[in-house]
Amino acid sequence: MSQTIVLKKGLDIPIKGEAALRISKTVSPDVIAIKPSDFKGLTPRLLVREGDPVMCGSPVMADKKFTDILITSPVSGKVKEIVRGDKRKLLAVLIENDHESTRVDFGCKKVPQDAAEVKQLLLSSGMWPWLIQRPYGIIANPESCPKAIFASAFNTAPLAADAEFCHADEVNFIQAGVNALATIAPVHVSLNAEIASAFGKLENCEKHCFKGKHPAGNVGVQISNIAPICKDETVWTISLTGLAAIGKLMLKGTADFARKVAVCGPMAIEASYVDALPGFPMKSISGFYGSLADDIRFVSGDVLCGDSIGQDGYLGWYSDQVTLIKEGTERELFGWIRPIRYKQFSTDHCYFSWLMPWRKYDMDTNLHGGPRAFLMNDGYYAKVLPMDIYPLYLAKACLAGDIDKMEKFGIYEVLPEDLAVCEFVDPSKNNIQEMIAKGIDLMLKEMA
Amino acid sequence: MNKIFEKGGKLWWLHSTADAFDTFLAVPGTVTKKGSHVRDAVDLKRIIIIALIAAIPAALFGMWNVGYQHGLAIGDNRINILGNFWFGFLRVLPLYVVSYLVGLTIEFGTAQIRGEEVNEGFLMTGFLIPLIVPVDTPLWMLAIAVAFATIFGKEVFGGTGMNIWNPALLTRAFLFFSYPNSMSGSSTWIHFKAGEQAIDGFTGATPLALDGAAQYSTSFWSEFLGTIPGSVGETSTLCILLGAFILIWTGVASWKIMAGSVIGALAVGFLGDLAGVSAIPCWEQLVLGGFAFGTVFMATDPVTSAQTECGKWIYGFIVGALCITVRLFNPGYAEGMMLAILLGNTFAPLIDHCVTSTHISRKAKKIKVA
């Protein structure tokens, strides 16, 4: 195993409501949703019509550009509704669950040996979207050949699902997933140096140990500290959930999207894990929020970069976490000038919460100020970003739409999620993730 | 906020102003729309109020010193701390009223025109301006200078956060070059009531103008404590150090810039000592004139200083070194801090450009090797 990489910069956001390490429920909803917006870089083409029967693993939509990339159904049943928005934009495909889990058999009795076979199997089973390409964070191009494939075996995001708890019993599947992907490119797995990880046993991959605060667990930050991506280079990334799913495909021959989902956050009643499938409706976990739904923001993912989906929403395809936080619409009299705001967390020394590092806070969605132009300088943001880039310069280059500058300041290395902590600490309350996302969109448009 | 201030309401044209007072009273109940769903409790109002608090000791001492210097000048040597403070307070208060009135009016007006929220930046600028001008500055001059600095130094660039030069220092530079008679010489720093005049042998010149020589009782300690003539807030190095402590403790201002500036000043001052062009030891330069105030409160302005960590050292060094260079080698100007910082501000983007370019090429090499 290689040397431990210690990342000194970063910030663990002390938010209350960590999920207890137990499964409290199995969520088996009547309807699940597949939302094209979860798949960045995908232009959806529908392959089903309302009323069509589907099985676990049968295709629901495909990409218009790379028609081999399929999104497949995680449940068996029939297509209930195709939800469209303005200009007939496809918003979601709702599938009625018959609770029978009839699965398409991809006939995998032995693990495929070469890259072409593996790619073909992943594409046809709907497992391909697990592979995300960097730069840009889009679904990997099946025709390209990446330099390497990276996976992070721990998550440092606020209240993130515990990788050891979720996947320790799936190590054999993850190993099978690693073996399969290793036929395409060398696989790198990053481990948490602070615990004796169950994934330390993985073979056929290069392991790296990381120690540090969030975003040390972000695969982008890890890549940047292992081998930064430069122009004309692509790498792929995959989550542990994805590796396990690919492993199950390889060993069992079926598409299985089941996962443990952490239901957490300050508003979650008895925060814990549920056994679930992607796309389950929030209503099916109503036991976790009771009658308070109107004051709650439902976040599919973590509070830094998850999507707000609303109480009628559905879990994202990639998510293994639902965070329930309070909408912070309350006003605080003279909040900004009070010497001590005991209930508020700030990493800035203008407040005193940094003197109490053990405390967890009941955070809400209040912006805590008004939006302003950037006033603090780059160092203010760089102190929470363990990457060798200048975050403010990159954000400003994205704002200006200056591709040359964006390249120089490292747009290839980052995704919005990597700069989420910078956004959190920003006293000017700018949406830095949105700026980066727009910059990436511009790059995609220009490169196309 | 009341509906009449909302779009379409009767008082829509006042919405920025209403919003400013509203958010001044209470943290707004706005929630995050995009990106991170939770945010840090700190905002610019907080950061700026901390910077302002850090400058309060210097301001209070400055007010007292105005009274004290007046007493010395008219030969009144009685100890009267409160009396001196009150005398100074009444002289400085009009400067504050004019500074805030003119600056905030422009700030509110431009925010309204742009349809944005009022930025807090001028709270700090307006607080600093009276501290860096002579106490007897005519109020109309100050009003013109503040208006110039706010409009042409800040608003034309897009407001707080976009400006190139420190607006408070631009105010002073405007006064300095437009009305030199009111800004220098030995009679500007002491306030006299009508009919009063200085006793024989008293000079109101700053120790710097006298080049440290022959000044009555100007020891290092009185310079350090600040019982010397000068701009209102700049004299007491002790109070400024107190402010520096608050700024560094809270992280509002960069200690790297301050350290760089002190190193730069000592370096040039030391060379001056070696070459024999300086009449005073290099360390005494640090407690004279506006050096300390400029280093702690002006050079560290996060908008106009260097952005990069490495750049901050270089920027600080340049400011300190330039200040002492002007002091030692330019017989026309007794003090160089104002010009040094403004020049430093001008070069800050260039410094950052060099630092980031070096970083980019170093990184490119590293990737190539790997």
Interface residues (C-beta under 8 A of the other chain):
Chain A: I13 I15 P158 A227 P228 C230 R297 V299 V303 L304 C305 G306 S308 T323 I325 E327 G328 T329 E330 R331 E332 L333 F334 G335 W336 I337 R341 Q344 F345 S346 T347 D348 H349 C350 Y351 S353 M363 D364 T365 N366 L367 H368 G369 G370 P371 R372 A373 F374 L375 M376 N377 D378 G379 Y380 A382 D388 Y390 L392 Y393 K408 F409 P416 A420 E423 F424 V425 D426 P427 S428 K429 N431 I432 Q433 E434
Chain B: D19 T23 L25 A26 V27 P28 G29 T30 V31 T32 K33 K34 G35 S36 H37 V38 R39 D40 A41 V42 D43 L44 K45 R46 I47 I49 I50 E117 N119 E120 G121 G158 G159 T160 G161 M162 W249 T250 G251 V252 S254 P302 V303 S305 A306 Q307 T308 E309 K312 T356 H359 I360 K363 A364 K366 I367 A370
